[in-house]
Each structure stands twice: as structure tokens, then as C-alpha cells.
Amino acid sequence: MAAMASYSLNEVAVAQARRLIDARQYVLESDWGEVQPTADQSNAFLTSHSWEEYAKWHLGLTDGASDESKARYAFVYGDFRRVHRSGLIACQYRAAEWRHKAIELAAHELLQQLDRLSA
């Protein structure tokens, strides 16, 4: 079995997600498979934004990957404009499946925050 990549929690992304949720910049109903950013959308975002801004949309940082590479960033939770509830669920599920506990818990906490605010 191939070694699984290891990830660190991206605290900057968690902070941005919290701010966006507090500002009600979220989508409650979406099909994550349809709305999650494609490679082309990521490239387009990077033509007009910094790697630092790109990083804020990813809850995970791939250990050992270079900062200015897409391989560095994992667990995208929004569409580069708003947080998607379905994106947080996908992050939580994937992190749980791959046993990335810090990311799983962060996604869970963000989901709870969003659900409290939107209830």
C-alpha cells in the first residue's frame, strides 16, 4: 500500500472560514461535486491572487510540498468567494476517512458554527 500524504492544519484557512461564516458569506445548499473549484478555476484564481490568498481556501497543508505549488494545498472548502456547507462536509468526511484528525475536527467545528449561525 502506498504511503498516505500527511497534512498539517492550515490555521490561516480556518480563521478565514470563520470570518466568512460570521459575515454570512456561505452557501447552504450546493452539490460539492458540481461547485468545487476545478484545476482551471484554481489556475484562474492564481492569475489574479497570491499563493497566500489561494492557501486561505484550503484547510490542509501537504507536509513537505513547496509553498508555491498546488500540491501544497488540500481540503478546499469553498469556491474562492464563499464557504460551501457541502465543501466543509466533504473536508470532514475525507479527513475522517484518511485519519487526519486536526483537519476533521476543524471542518466539524466550522460546520457547527455555520449551522448555528444559519439555524
PyMOL CGO cylinders between C-alpha atoms (Angstrom):
from pymol import cmd
from pymol.cgo import CYLINDER

trace = [
    CYLINDER, 0.00, 0.00, 0.00, 1.35, 3.44, -0.94, 0.3, 1, 1, 1, 1, 1, 1,
    CYLINDER, 1.35, 3.44, -0.94, 2.18, 5.82, 1.89, 0.3, 1, 1, 1, 1, 1, 1,
    CYLINDER, 2.18, 5.82, 1.89, -0.57, 8.34, 2.51, 0.3, 1, 1, 1, 1, 1, 1,
    CYLINDER, -0.57, 8.34, 2.51, 0.35, 12.02, 2.27, 0.3, 1, 1, 1, 1, 1, 1,
    CYLINDER, 0.35, 12.02, 2.27, 0.45, 13.76, 5.62, 0.3, 1, 1, 1, 1, 1, 1,
    CYLINDER, 0.45, 13.76, 5.62, -1.16, 17.12, 6.23, 0.3, 1, 1, 1, 1, 1, 1,
    CYLINDER, -1.16, 17.12, 6.23, -0.98, 19.91, 8.76, 0.3, 1, 1, 1, 1, 1, 1,
    CYLINDER, -0.98, 19.91, 8.76, -3.96, 22.05, 9.70, 0.3, 1, 1, 1, 1, 1, 1,
    CYLINDER, -3.96, 22.05, 9.70, -3.88, 25.42, 7.94, 0.3, 1, 1, 1, 1, 1, 1,
    CYLINDER, -3.88, 25.42, 7.94, -4.87, 27.76, 10.79, 0.3, 1, 1, 1, 1, 1, 1,
    CYLINDER, -4.87, 27.76, 10.79, -4.98, 30.76, 8.42, 0.3, 1, 1, 1, 1, 1, 1,
    CYLINDER, -4.98, 30.76, 8.42, -7.65, 28.99, 6.33, 0.3, 1, 1, 1, 1, 1, 1,
    CYLINDER, -7.65, 28.99, 6.33, -9.65, 28.10, 9.44, 0.3, 1, 1, 1, 1, 1, 1,
    CYLINDER, -9.65, 28.10, 9.44, -9.56, 31.77, 10.51, 0.3, 1, 1, 1, 1, 1, 1,
    CYLINDER, -9.56, 31.77, 10.51, -10.71, 32.92, 7.06, 0.3, 1, 1, 1, 1, 1, 1,
    CYLINDER, -10.71, 32.92, 7.06, -13.54, 30.37, 7.01, 0.3, 1, 1, 1, 1, 1, 1,
    CYLINDER, -13.54, 30.37, 7.01, -14.68, 31.60, 10.45, 0.3, 1, 1, 1, 1, 1, 1,
    CYLINDER, -14.68, 31.60, 10.45, -14.65, 35.22, 9.23, 0.3, 1, 1, 1, 1, 1, 1,
    CYLINDER, -14.65, 35.22, 9.23, -16.59, 34.32, 6.07, 0.3, 1, 1, 1, 1, 1, 1,
    CYLINDER, -16.59, 34.32, 6.07, -19.18, 32.37, 8.06, 0.3, 1, 1, 1, 1, 1, 1,
    CYLINDER, -19.18, 32.37, 8.06, -19.57, 35.26, 10.54, 0.3, 1, 1, 1, 1, 1, 1,
    CYLINDER, -19.57, 35.26, 10.54, -20.02, 37.62, 7.57, 0.3, 1, 1, 1, 1, 1, 1,
    CYLINDER, -20.02, 37.62, 7.57, -22.66, 35.22, 6.18, 0.3, 1, 1, 1, 1, 1, 1,
    CYLINDER, -22.66, 35.22, 6.18, -20.57, 34.56, 3.08, 0.3, 1, 1, 1, 1, 1, 1,
    CYLINDER, -20.57, 34.56, 3.08, -21.69, 30.97, 2.67, 0.3, 1, 1, 1, 1, 1, 1,
    CYLINDER, -21.69, 30.97, 2.67, -23.84, 28.67, 0.54, 0.3, 1, 1, 1, 1, 1, 1,
    CYLINDER, -23.84, 28.67, 0.54, -26.01, 26.22, 2.47, 0.3, 1, 1, 1, 1, 1, 1,
    CYLINDER, -26.01, 26.22, 2.47, -27.28, 24.05, -0.40, 0.3, 1, 1, 1, 1, 1, 1,
    CYLINDER, -27.28, 24.05, -0.40, -24.90, 23.03, -3.16, 0.3, 1, 1, 1, 1, 1, 1,
    CYLINDER, -24.90, 23.03, -3.16, -23.65, 19.89, -4.87, 0.3, 1, 1, 1, 1, 1, 1,
    CYLINDER, -23.65, 19.89, -4.87, -19.94, 19.92, -3.97, 0.3, 1, 1, 1, 1, 1, 1,
    CYLINDER, -19.94, 19.92, -3.97, -19.13, 17.72, -6.96, 0.3, 1, 1, 1, 1, 1, 1,
    CYLINDER, -19.13, 17.72, -6.96, -20.53, 20.47, -9.19, 0.3, 1, 1, 1, 1, 1, 1,
    CYLINDER, -20.53, 20.47, -9.19, -19.23, 23.58, -7.41, 0.3, 1, 1, 1, 1, 1, 1,
    CYLINDER, -19.23, 23.58, -7.41, -15.82, 22.67, -6.01, 0.3, 1, 1, 1, 1, 1, 1,
    CYLINDER, -15.82, 22.67, -6.01, -13.08, 24.57, -7.86, 0.3, 1, 1, 1, 1, 1, 1,
    CYLINDER, -13.08, 24.57, -7.86, -11.67, 22.83, -10.93, 0.3, 1, 1, 1, 1, 1, 1,
    CYLINDER, -11.67, 22.83, -10.93, -7.99, 22.93, -11.88, 0.3, 1, 1, 1, 1, 1, 1,
    CYLINDER, -7.99, 22.93, -11.88, -8.83, 25.66, -14.42, 0.3, 1, 1, 1, 1, 1, 1,
    CYLINDER, -8.83, 25.66, -14.42, -10.67, 27.73, -11.81, 0.3, 1, 1, 1, 1, 1, 1,
    CYLINDER, -10.67, 27.73, -11.81, -7.73, 27.36, -9.41, 0.3, 1, 1, 1, 1, 1, 1,
    CYLINDER, -7.73, 27.36, -9.41, -5.35, 28.50, -12.15, 0.3, 1, 1, 1, 1, 1, 1,
    CYLINDER, -5.35, 28.50, -12.15, -7.60, 31.46, -12.97, 0.3, 1, 1, 1, 1, 1, 1,
    CYLINDER, -7.60, 31.46, -12.97, -7.74, 32.43, -9.28, 0.3, 1, 1, 1, 1, 1, 1,
    CYLINDER, -7.74, 32.43, -9.28, -3.95, 32.26, -9.09, 0.3, 1, 1, 1, 1, 1, 1,
    CYLINDER, -3.95, 32.26, -9.09, -3.53, 34.61, -12.07, 0.3, 1, 1, 1, 1, 1, 1,
    CYLINDER, -3.53, 34.61, -12.07, -5.12, 37.44, -10.08, 0.3, 1, 1, 1, 1, 1, 1,
    CYLINDER, -5.12, 37.44, -10.08, -4.37, 36.40, -6.47, 0.3, 1, 1, 1, 1, 1, 1,
    CYLINDER, -4.37, 36.40, -6.47, -1.32, 35.46, -4.43, 0.3, 1, 1, 1, 1, 1, 1,
    CYLINDER, -1.32, 35.46, -4.43, -0.41, 31.98, -3.23, 0.3, 1, 1, 1, 1, 1, 1,
    CYLINDER, -0.41, 31.98, -3.23, -1.12, 33.34, 0.24, 0.3, 1, 1, 1, 1, 1, 1,
    CYLINDER, -1.12, 33.34, 0.24, -4.72, 34.10, -0.77, 0.3, 1, 1, 1, 1, 1, 1,
    CYLINDER, -4.72, 34.10, -0.77, -5.04, 30.71, -2.50, 0.3, 1, 1, 1, 1, 1, 1,
    CYLINDER, -5.04, 30.71, -2.50, -3.83, 29.00, 0.67, 0.3, 1, 1, 1, 1, 1, 1,
    CYLINDER, -3.83, 29.00, 0.67, -6.68, 30.54, 2.71, 0.3, 1, 1, 1, 1, 1, 1,
    CYLINDER, -6.68, 30.54, 2.71, -9.19, 28.36, 0.85, 0.3, 1, 1, 1, 1, 1, 1,
    CYLINDER, -9.19, 28.36, 0.85, -7.56, 25.07, 1.93, 0.3, 1, 1, 1, 1, 1, 1,
    CYLINDER, -7.56, 25.07, 1.93, -7.84, 23.56, 5.42, 0.3, 1, 1, 1, 1, 1, 1,
    CYLINDER, -7.84, 23.56, 5.42, -4.85, 21.28, 4.85, 0.3, 1, 1, 1, 1, 1, 1,
    CYLINDER, -4.85, 21.28, 4.85, -1.19, 21.87, 4.03, 0.3, 1, 1, 1, 1, 1, 1,
    CYLINDER, -1.19, 21.87, 4.03, 0.64, 18.93, 2.48, 0.3, 1, 1, 1, 1, 1, 1,
    CYLINDER, 0.64, 18.93, 2.48, 3.73, 18.24, 4.58, 0.3, 1, 1, 1, 1, 1, 1,
    CYLINDER, 3.73, 18.24, 4.58, 6.92, 18.54, 2.54, 0.3, 1, 1, 1, 1, 1, 1,
    CYLINDER, 6.92, 18.54, 2.54, 5.35, 20.24, -0.52, 0.3, 1, 1, 1, 1, 1, 1,
    CYLINDER, 5.35, 20.24, -0.52, 6.64, 23.62, -1.71, 0.3, 1, 1, 1, 1, 1, 1,
    CYLINDER, 6.64, 23.62, -1.71, 4.56, 26.65, -0.60, 0.3, 1, 1, 1, 1, 1, 1,
    CYLINDER, 4.56, 26.65, -0.60, 4.10, 27.99, -4.12, 0.3, 1, 1, 1, 1, 1, 1,
    CYLINDER, 4.10, 27.99, -4.12, 2.64, 24.81, -5.62, 0.3, 1, 1, 1, 1, 1, 1,
    CYLINDER, 2.64, 24.81, -5.62, -0.89, 23.48, -5.82, 0.3, 1, 1, 1, 1, 1, 1,
    CYLINDER, -0.89, 23.48, -5.82, 0.36, 20.21, -4.32, 0.3, 1, 1, 1, 1, 1, 1,
    CYLINDER, 0.36, 20.21, -4.32, 0.89, 22.09, -1.04, 0.3, 1, 1, 1, 1, 1, 1,
    CYLINDER, 0.89, 22.09, -1.04, -2.81, 22.84, -0.52, 0.3, 1, 1, 1, 1, 1, 1,
    CYLINDER, -2.81, 22.84, -0.52, -5.55, 20.31, 0.22, 0.3, 1, 1, 1, 1, 1, 1,
    CYLINDER, -5.55, 20.31, 0.22, -9.10, 20.17, 1.58, 0.3, 1, 1, 1, 1, 1, 1,
    CYLINDER, -9.10, 20.17, 1.58, -10.62, 23.13, -0.29, 0.3, 1, 1, 1, 1, 1, 1,
    CYLINDER, -10.62, 23.13, -0.29, -13.85, 24.25, 1.43, 0.3, 1, 1, 1, 1, 1, 1,
    CYLINDER, -13.85, 24.25, 1.43, -15.24, 26.99, -0.81, 0.3, 1, 1, 1, 1, 1, 1,
    CYLINDER, -15.24, 26.99, -0.81, -15.45, 28.39, -4.32, 0.3, 1, 1, 1, 1, 1, 1,
    CYLINDER, -15.45, 28.39, -4.32, -12.91, 31.23, -3.79, 0.3, 1, 1, 1, 1, 1, 1,
    CYLINDER, -12.91, 31.23, -3.79, -15.80, 33.56, -2.87, 0.3, 1, 1, 1, 1, 1, 1,
    CYLINDER, -15.80, 33.56, -2.87, -17.89, 31.80, -0.25, 0.3, 1, 1, 1, 1, 1, 1,
    CYLINDER, -17.89, 31.80, -0.25, -17.78, 28.86, 2.14, 0.3, 1, 1, 1, 1, 1, 1,
    CYLINDER, -17.78, 28.86, 2.14, -19.89, 25.93, 0.96, 0.3, 1, 1, 1, 1, 1, 1,
    CYLINDER, -19.89, 25.93, 0.96, -21.55, 23.77, 3.60, 0.3, 1, 1, 1, 1, 1, 1,
    CYLINDER, -21.55, 23.77, 3.60, -21.12, 20.82, 1.24, 0.3, 1, 1, 1, 1, 1, 1,
    CYLINDER, -21.12, 20.82, 1.24, -17.40, 21.68, 0.98, 0.3, 1, 1, 1, 1, 1, 1,
    CYLINDER, -17.40, 21.68, 0.98, -16.98, 21.56, 4.76, 0.3, 1, 1, 1, 1, 1, 1,
    CYLINDER, -16.98, 21.56, 4.76, -18.81, 18.22, 4.87, 0.3, 1, 1, 1, 1, 1, 1,
    CYLINDER, -18.81, 18.22, 4.87, -16.53, 16.87, 2.12, 0.3, 1, 1, 1, 1, 1, 1,
    CYLINDER, -16.53, 16.87, 2.12, -13.44, 18.06, 4.03, 0.3, 1, 1, 1, 1, 1, 1,
    CYLINDER, -13.44, 18.06, 4.03, -14.68, 16.49, 7.26, 0.3, 1, 1, 1, 1, 1, 1,
    CYLINDER, -14.68, 16.49, 7.26, -15.55, 13.21, 5.56, 0.3, 1, 1, 1, 1, 1, 1,
    CYLINDER, -15.55, 13.21, 5.56, -12.27, 12.91, 3.64, 0.3, 1, 1, 1, 1, 1, 1,
    CYLINDER, -12.27, 12.91, 3.64, -10.19, 13.91, 6.66, 0.3, 1, 1, 1, 1, 1, 1,
    CYLINDER, -10.19, 13.91, 6.66, -12.01, 11.31, 8.78, 0.3, 1, 1, 1, 1, 1, 1,
    CYLINDER, -12.01, 11.31, 8.78, -11.59, 8.66, 6.10, 0.3, 1, 1, 1, 1, 1, 1,
    CYLINDER, -11.59, 8.66, 6.10, -7.84, 9.33, 5.85, 0.3, 1, 1, 1, 1, 1, 1,
    CYLINDER, -7.84, 9.33, 5.85, -7.41, 9.82, 9.63, 0.3, 1, 1, 1, 1, 1, 1,
    CYLINDER, -7.41, 9.82, 9.63, -6.29, 13.46, 9.51, 0.3, 1, 1, 1, 1, 1, 1,
    CYLINDER, -6.29, 13.46, 9.51, -7.77, 14.28, 12.91, 0.3, 1, 1, 1, 1, 1, 1,
    CYLINDER, -7.77, 14.28, 12.91, -6.89, 18.00, 13.16, 0.3, 1, 1, 1, 1, 1, 1,
    CYLINDER, -6.89, 18.00, 13.16, -8.47, 18.74, 9.76, 0.3, 1, 1, 1, 1, 1, 1,
    CYLINDER, -8.47, 18.74, 9.76, -11.50, 16.57, 10.52, 0.3, 1, 1, 1, 1, 1, 1,
    CYLINDER, -11.50, 16.57, 10.52, -12.11, 18.42, 13.79, 0.3, 1, 1, 1, 1, 1, 1,
    CYLINDER, -12.11, 18.42, 13.79, -11.57, 21.87, 12.26, 0.3, 1, 1, 1, 1, 1, 1,
    CYLINDER, -11.57, 21.87, 12.26, -14.06, 21.11, 9.47, 0.3, 1, 1, 1, 1, 1, 1,
    CYLINDER, -14.06, 21.11, 9.47, -16.51, 19.79, 12.07, 0.3, 1, 1, 1, 1, 1, 1,
    CYLINDER, -16.51, 19.79, 12.07, -16.20, 22.94, 14.20, 0.3, 1, 1, 1, 1, 1, 1,
    CYLINDER, -16.20, 22.94, 14.20, -16.67, 25.19, 11.15, 0.3, 1, 1, 1, 1, 1, 1,
    CYLINDER, -16.67, 25.19, 11.15, -19.77, 23.19, 10.20, 0.3, 1, 1, 1, 1, 1, 1,
    CYLINDER, -19.77, 23.19, 10.20, -21.18, 23.63, 13.71, 0.3, 1, 1, 1, 1, 1, 1,
    CYLINDER, -21.18, 23.63, 13.71, -20.50, 27.38, 13.55, 0.3, 1, 1, 1, 1, 1, 1,
    CYLINDER, -20.50, 27.38, 13.55, -22.22, 27.64, 10.16, 0.3, 1, 1, 1, 1, 1, 1,
    CYLINDER, -22.22, 27.64, 10.16, -25.22, 25.59, 11.31, 0.3, 1, 1, 1, 1, 1, 1,
    CYLINDER, -25.22, 25.59, 11.31, -25.64, 27.67, 14.49, 0.3, 1, 1, 1, 1, 1, 1,
    CYLINDER, -25.64, 27.67, 14.49, -25.50, 30.90, 12.52, 0.3, 1, 1, 1, 1, 1, 1,
    CYLINDER, -25.50, 30.90, 12.52, -27.84, 29.77, 9.76, 0.3, 1, 1, 1, 1, 1, 1,
    CYLINDER, -27.84, 29.77, 9.76, -30.37, 27.98, 12.01, 0.3, 1, 1, 1, 1, 1, 1,
]
cmd.load_cgo(trace, "trace")
